[in-house]
């Protein structure tokens, strides 16, 4: 017998897919080659390291990148979103919902590209937090985050956002001709009950000074409500 009784989910209703209730906000829009490809290519040009752990890229020129974007925008899973730089209103990154398992209430966030314009401020984190909130507010039970086990910045970002490390799947994939061990992280709906107020506290305008510097870090806020998490070996 399990140590804790398991919830009765006989009446669980599968949540909507992100294509059924698309996100449109000042930070996130469905990815569009026509609207976003030119700005995205300009934002990542000269920063080939952004693509190190991606299964695609870097791209030789704007035409090649636009062709990739045109294909990506037609995909339902993964479903790509452009992340906008609020200072300019232009696309400066992207992320996606993927491995969308509505019957079990599970969804993953990945394909995350944050160009330097987003790395300098809070918009990139706020956009990812909005995607997580979207999932739980619509009834998903679990949001996953997976990355190459060697990708230290992605692992740190997962923990900062409140994901818990669940293990590393060895020899999980072959990416660009190389082995990938995948580190798995997740937030459950029980976690979300504690994390949502931490997100609100970090996003509160009063948490930032006139120069945009945070008073309370997101890492401290999420660690405070979900202590004892590890990013693994």
N, C-alpha and C positions, 0 to 999 in steps of 0.2 A: 504494500500500500504506500502511496506517496506521503511525504511528511505533511503536505498541505492539501486540503481538498481542491480538486480542479473545478474551475467554473463550468457551469452548464451552458453550453453554447448552441443548444438545439434550436433556439430562435434567432441565431445570428443572421443578420441580413448583409449580404455582400455589399461593400461600399461602392460608390461610383468610380469609374476609371478617370484618370486625369484628362482624357480626351473628351469625356462627357461633361465635365465641369472645369473647363480650362482656366488656368490662372492668368489674370490680366491685371497688372498693377503698375505702380511707378517703378518697380524694381524688376518685374518678371513679365515676359510676354512669350507666347508660343514662337519658337524659332522660325524665322522667315529669311530665305536667301535674299529676297528683294529688299526687305527692310533692314537686315542686320549684317549680311555677309561683308559688305565693304567696311563697315565700322569695326567688326570683329577682326578682320584681317589686319587692318591698320593697328589695332590695339595690341595684337600679339606679334606683329612683325619685329624681327630681331631678337625674339625671346624663344628660341627653339627649345630651350630646356623645359618649357611648359608642357611639351608633348612627350617627355621622357617615358612616362608611365602610361600614356594613352595607347590604345591599339591602332591609332592612325596619327597622321601628322609627323613632323611638320610639313607644311605645304609650300611648294616651290614658288607659287605666285597667286595673285588674287583670283585668277580664273580657276585654278585648281581648287582653291578653297571655296569659291562660290559653288562649284559643282558638288563638292562634298556637302555643303550646307543645303543645297537644293534637294539632295537625296535624304539628308537627315530630317528635314522638315516634313517629309512624307511618312516617317516612321511612327507607328503607334506605340511600339515597345522596342527600344527605348523611345520615350516621348521627350523631345528636347525643348528646353526653354532658354531664351536669351536673358541674360542678366544685364540690366542697364546701369550705367554710371549716373547717379542722380545729379551730379554736377553738370552733366552735359546732355542727359537724356539719350545718349548713344549706347549701343550694345558694347559691352566690354568683357563679356564672359558668357559661359553657358553651363547648364547642368541638365540632368534628365531624370525623369522617373523611369524605372526599368524593372524587369522581372515582376511585372504587375500581376499579383495572384489575388484576385478579388474574392474567390470563394473562401480563402483562408485569411483574408484581411491582411496581406503582407505586401509591402512595396519597398523598393530599393531606390536610393538616390545615388547617382554616379555620373560619369562623364563630366566631371567638374573641371572647368577651366576658368581660373580667375587671373586675368591679365594684371600687369602692374597698376593700372588705374583703379582696380578693385582691391588690390592688396594693400593700398595705402589708407583705406578707410573702412567704415563698418558696413558698407552696402553689401559686400559679398557675403559676409556672415548673416546679415539680415535676410538676404534672399534665400539662403539655405534654410534658415529658421522658418521662413514663411512656407517653404515647401514641406517641412516637417509638420508644421502646424496644420497645413491644408490636409495632410493625410489623416492625422488623428481627429481633426474636427469633423471629418466625413466618415469616421467609423473604422479606420484601419487599426489593427491590433499590434502591428509590428512594422517598424521602419528600419531597413538595413543599410549598411555602409560597408563596402568591401574595397580593398585596395591591395596593390602589390605590397607584400610584407616589408620590402626595402624602402617603401615610400614614407619616410619619417614625417614629412609635413602633413600628409594626408592622415596618418595615424594621430598626430597631435590635434588636427582639426576635428577629427571624430570625437576625441575625448573632450575637447573644448565645447563641442555642441551637446555633450551629455550622452553620447553613445557609450555603451559598455563593450569591452573586448570579450569575444566569445571563443576565440581560438584561431589557429592558422591551418589552412588547408594546404598541405604540401603537394607540390607538383600539380597544382590545380589547373593551370592553363599554359599555353604556349603563346606568347605575345611578341611579335616582331622577331620571331625566331629564337626567343629565349624563354627559359622556364620562368613561370611566375608562381610563387607561393602566395596565397591570398590570406590576408588578415581580415577577419569578419568582426563586425561591430553591429549592435542593434540598440534601438530604443523600443520598449514595449509600451502599451497603453497605460500600464501601472506606473512606469517611469514618467510618462508624459504628465500625469497628474502633479508630480513634483516639479518637473522641468518647466512647465508653462509659466508659473510665476517667476522663475529665474530668468526666462527669456524676456518677460515683460519688464523686469527690473533692469536688465541690461539695455534694452531698447529705449527705456524712458529717457527723453531728452535731458532730464536732470542728471543722468549718469555721465554726461559728457560736458567738458568745459568749453569755453569759447573757441579753443583751438582744436576741438574734436577729440581730445584725450579723455579716455575713460577713467572714472573714479573707481568703480568696481569692475574687475575683469570678468568676462564670461566664464573663463576657466574656474575662477574662485566661486562664482555663483552656482555653476552646475556641480562642482565638487562638493559644495555645501549641502546640496539636497540629495546627491547620489554619491556618498563617500565610499572609499575603498575600491574604486575601479582601477584596473591595470590595463596597460596597452600590450601586455604580453612580453615574451622574451625578445 
